[in-house]
Amino acid sequence: MSTRLSEALATLSAKSKSVEDKLARAQADGKAKISAHIAEAKSSAEKAKNDFVAKASAAKTDVDGKVSTAKGAFEGKIAQLKADAAARKAALGAKVAATKQAINVKDAEWNYNDAVDYANNCIDWALVALADVEEASLEALDAKLRLDSLKAGAV
């Protein structure tokens, strides 16, 4: 799991560098090229947002299914333990301890997986935000070019 996080962070770093490079090239380009870059950035940001929403929706469906299955299994186990408690109280103590350990292990595994999913979602949101930063920077550059053009015409 940590390998996937480091790979995702490396991808985010590379994307950040790419945005910086694009902004540097955009400053050297003319207004027509900046408009094309803005359109490309908007399209990229929209695609990133749509991909993230689809991924989040699929993850929610998956988690909902796991929770429902786990809840049903846990409730069934509790009902069975209550029915057998009177006849096997001494043996049940050890069995309950083992069951609690298994549940704690499973719960810890779910918490770990949830934390990794959260980290991946944060990276995905960072990619979306980075696309928005790229778009906003290009629009600022476009506005600066228009301002400089208007100032040059006023002289």
TORKOL-4160 file (C-alpha; in steps of 0.2 Angstrom, whole numbers, padded with zeros to 4 digits, m for minus):
155
<pt num="1" X="0000" Y="0000" Z="0000"/>
<pt num="2" X="0014" Y="0012" Z="0005"/>
<pt num="3" X="0022" Y="0009" Z="m0012"/>
<pt num="4" X="0006" Y="0015" Z="m0021"/>
<pt num="5" X="0006" Y="0030" Z="m0010"/>
<pt num="6" X="0024" Y="0034" Z="m0015"/>
<pt num="7" X="0020" Y="0031" Z="m0033"/>
<pt num="8" X="0005" Y="0043" Z="m0032"/>
<pt num="9" X="0015" Y="0056" Z="m0023"/>
<pt num="10" X="0029" Y="0054" Z="m0037"/>
<pt num="11" X="0015" Y="0056" Z="m0050"/>
<pt num="12" X="0009" Y="0072" Z="m0041"/>
<pt num="13" X="0026" Y="0079" Z="m0040"/>
<pt num="14" X="0029" Y="0076" Z="m0059"/>
<pt num="15" X="0012" Y="0084" Z="m0063"/>
<pt num="16" X="0017" Y="0099" Z="m0053"/>
<pt num="17" X="0034" Y="0100" Z="m0062"/>
<pt num="18" X="0024" Y="0099" Z="m0079"/>
<pt num="19" X="0012" Y="0113" Z="m0073"/>
<pt num="20" X="0027" Y="0124" Z="m0069"/>
<pt num="21" X="0035" Y="0120" Z="m0086"/>
<pt num="22" X="0019" Y="0124" Z="m0095"/>
<pt num="23" X="0017" Y="0140" Z="m0086"/>
<pt num="24" X="0035" Y="0145" Z="m0091"/>
<pt num="25" X="0032" Y="0141" Z="m0109"/>
<pt num="26" X="0015" Y="0150" Z="m0108"/>
<pt num="27" X="0024" Y="0166" Z="m0103"/>
<pt num="28" X="0034" Y="0165" Z="m0119"/>
<pt num="29" X="0019" Y="0161" Z="m0130"/>
<pt num="30" X="0007" Y="0174" Z="m0138"/>
<pt num="31" X="m0011" Y="0177" Z="m0133"/>
<pt num="32" X="m0017" Y="0164" Z="m0145"/>
<pt num="33" X="m0007" Y="0150" Z="m0138"/>
<pt num="34" X="m0012" Y="0156" Z="m0120"/>
<pt num="35" X="m0030" Y="0154" Z="m0125"/>
<pt num="36" X="m0027" Y="0137" Z="m0132"/>
<pt num="37" X="m0018" Y="0132" Z="m0115"/>
<pt num="38" X="m0032" Y="0139" Z="m0105"/>
<pt num="39" X="m0045" Y="0128" Z="m0115"/>
<pt num="40" X="m0033" Y="0113" Z="m0113"/>
<pt num="41" X="m0032" Y="0116" Z="m0094"/>
<pt num="42" X="m0050" Y="0118" Z="m0092"/>
<pt num="43" X="m0053" Y="0102" Z="m0101"/>
<pt num="44" X="m0040" Y="0093" Z="m0091"/>
<pt num="45" X="m0047" Y="0100" Z="m0075"/>
<pt num="46" X="m0065" Y="0094" Z="m0079"/>
<pt num="47" X="m0058" Y="0077" Z="m0084"/>
<pt num="48" X="m0049" Y="0075" Z="m0068"/>
<pt num="49" X="m0064" Y="0081" Z="m0058"/>
<pt num="50" X="m0075" Y="0068" Z="m0067"/>
<pt num="51" X="m0063" Y="0054" Z="m0065"/>
<pt num="52" X="m0061" Y="0058" Z="m0046"/>
<pt num="53" X="m0080" Y="0058" Z="m0044"/>
<pt num="54" X="m0082" Y="0042" Z="m0052"/>
<pt num="55" X="m0068" Y="0034" Z="m0042"/>
<pt num="56" X="m0075" Y="0041" Z="m0026"/>
<pt num="57" X="m0093" Y="0034" Z="m0030"/>
<pt num="58" X="m0086" Y="0017" Z="m0034"/>
<pt num="59" X="m0076" Y="0017" Z="m0018"/>
<pt num="60" X="m0091" Y="0022" Z="m0008"/>
<pt num="61" X="m0101" Y="0008" Z="m0015"/>
<pt num="62" X="m0087" Y="m0005" Z="m0011"/>
<pt num="63" X="m0086" Y="0002" Z="0007"/>
<pt num="64" X="m0105" Y="0001" Z="0009"/>
<pt num="65" X="m0105" Y="m0017" Z="0004"/>
<pt num="66" X="m0091" Y="m0022" Z="0015"/>
<pt num="67" X="m0099" Y="m0013" Z="0030"/>
<pt num="68" X="m0116" Y="m0022" Z="0027"/>
<pt num="69" X="m0107" Y="m0039" Z="0025"/>
<pt num="70" X="m0097" Y="m0036" Z="0041"/>
<pt num="71" X="m0112" Y="m0030" Z="0051"/>
<pt num="72" X="m0122" Y="m0045" Z="0046"/>
<pt num="73" X="m0108" Y="m0057" Z="0050"/>
<pt num="74" X="m0105" Y="m0049" Z="0067"/>
<pt num="75" X="m0124" Y="m0049" Z="0072"/>
<pt num="76" X="m0125" Y="m0067" Z="0067"/>
<pt num="77" X="m0110" Y="m0071" Z="0078"/>
<pt num="78" X="m0117" Y="m0062" Z="0093"/>
<pt num="79" X="m0134" Y="m0071" Z="0091"/>
<pt num="80" X="m0125" Y="m0088" Z="0091"/>
<pt num="81" X="m0114" Y="m0084" Z="0106"/>
<pt num="82" X="m0129" Y="m0079" Z="0116"/>
<pt num="83" X="m0138" Y="m0095" Z="0112"/>
<pt num="84" X="m0123" Y="m0106" Z="0117"/>
<pt num="85" X="m0118" Y="m0096" Z="0132"/>
<pt num="86" X="m0127" Y="m0106" Z="0145"/>
<pt num="87" X="m0120" Y="m0123" Z="0140"/>
<pt num="88" X="m0102" Y="m0118" Z="0136"/>
<pt num="89" X="m0098" Y="m0103" Z="0147"/>
<pt num="90" X="m0080" Y="m0109" Z="0151"/>
<pt num="91" X="m0076" Y="m0113" Z="0133"/>
<pt num="92" X="m0084" Y="m0097" Z="0127"/>
<pt num="93" X="m0072" Y="m0086" Z="0137"/>
<pt num="94" X="m0057" Y="m0092" Z="0126"/>
<pt num="95" X="m0068" Y="m0092" Z="0110"/>
<pt num="96" X="m0074" Y="m0074" Z="0114"/>
<pt num="97" X="m0056" Y="m0068" Z="0116"/>
<pt num="98" X="m0051" Y="m0076" Z="0100"/>
<pt num="99" X="m0066" Y="m0069" Z="0091"/>
<pt num="100" X="m0062" Y="m0051" Z="0098"/>
<pt num="101" X="m0044" Y="m0053" Z="0092"/>
<pt num="102" X="m0050" Y="m0058" Z="0075"/>
<pt num="103" X="m0062" Y="m0043" Z="0075"/>
<pt num="104" X="m0048" Y="m0031" Z="0081"/>
<pt num="105" X="m0036" Y="m0037" Z="0067"/>
<pt num="106" X="m0050" Y="m0035" Z="0054"/>
<pt num="107" X="m0055" Y="m0018" Z="0061"/>
<pt num="108" X="m0036" Y="m0013" Z="0061"/>
<pt num="109" X="m0035" Y="m0019" Z="0043"/>
<pt num="110" X="m0051" Y="m0009" Z="0038"/>
<pt num="111" X="m0044" Y="0006" Z="0047"/>
<pt num="112" X="m0027" Y="0004" Z="0037"/>
<pt num="113" X="m0036" Y="0002" Z="0021"/>
<pt num="114" X="m0047" Y="0017" Z="0025"/>
<pt num="115" X="m0032" Y="0028" Z="0029"/>
<pt num="116" X="m0024" Y="0023" Z="0012"/>
<pt num="117" X="m0040" Y="0026" Z="0003"/>
<pt num="118" X="m0041" Y="0043" Z="0011"/>
<pt num="119" X="m0022" Y="0047" Z="0007"/>
<pt num="120" X="m0026" Y="0042" Z="m0011"/>
<pt num="121" X="m0041" Y="0053" Z="m0012"/>
<pt num="122" X="m0031" Y="0068" Z="m0005"/>
<pt num="123" X="m0019" Y="0065" Z="m0019"/>
<pt num="124" X="m0033" Y="0064" Z="m0032"/>
<pt num="125" X="m0040" Y="0081" Z="m0024"/>
<pt num="126" X="m0022" Y="0088" Z="m0025"/>
<pt num="127" X="m0022" Y="0084" Z="m0044"/>
<pt num="128" X="m0039" Y="0092" Z="m0046"/>
<pt num="129" X="m0033" Y="0107" Z="m0037"/>
<pt num="130" X="m0016" Y="0107" Z="m0047"/>
<pt num="131" X="m0026" Y="0108" Z="m0063"/>
<pt num="132" X="m0036" Y="0122" Z="m0056"/>
<pt num="133" X="m0020" Y="0131" Z="m0051"/>
<pt num="134" X="m0014" Y="0129" Z="m0069"/>
<pt num="135" X="m0030" Y="0136" Z="m0076"/>
<pt num="136" X="m0030" Y="0150" Z="m0064"/>
<pt num="137" X="m0012" Y="0154" Z="m0068"/>
<pt num="138" X="m0015" Y="0154" Z="m0087"/>
<pt num="139" X="m0030" Y="0166" Z="m0085"/>
<pt num="140" X="m0019" Y="0177" Z="m0074"/>
<pt num="141" X="m0006" Y="0177" Z="m0087"/>
<pt num="142" X="m0019" Y="0181" Z="m0100"/>
<pt num="143" X="m0026" Y="0195" Z="m0090"/>
<pt num="144" X="m0008" Y="0202" Z="m0088"/>
<pt num="145" X="m0005" Y="0202" Z="m0106"/>
<pt num="146" X="m0021" Y="0211" Z="m0109"/>
<pt num="147" X="m0017" Y="0224" Z="m0096"/>
<pt num="148" X="0001" Y="0226" Z="m0103"/>
<pt num="149" X="m0007" Y="0228" Z="m0121"/>
<pt num="150" X="m0019" Y="0241" Z="m0115"/>
<pt num="151" X="m0006" Y="0251" Z="m0106"/>
<pt num="152" X="0005" Y="0250" Z="m0121"/>
<pt num="153" X="m0010" Y="0257" Z="m0132"/>
<pt num="154" X="m0013" Y="0271" Z="m0119"/>
<pt num="155" X="0005" Y="0278" Z="m0120"/>
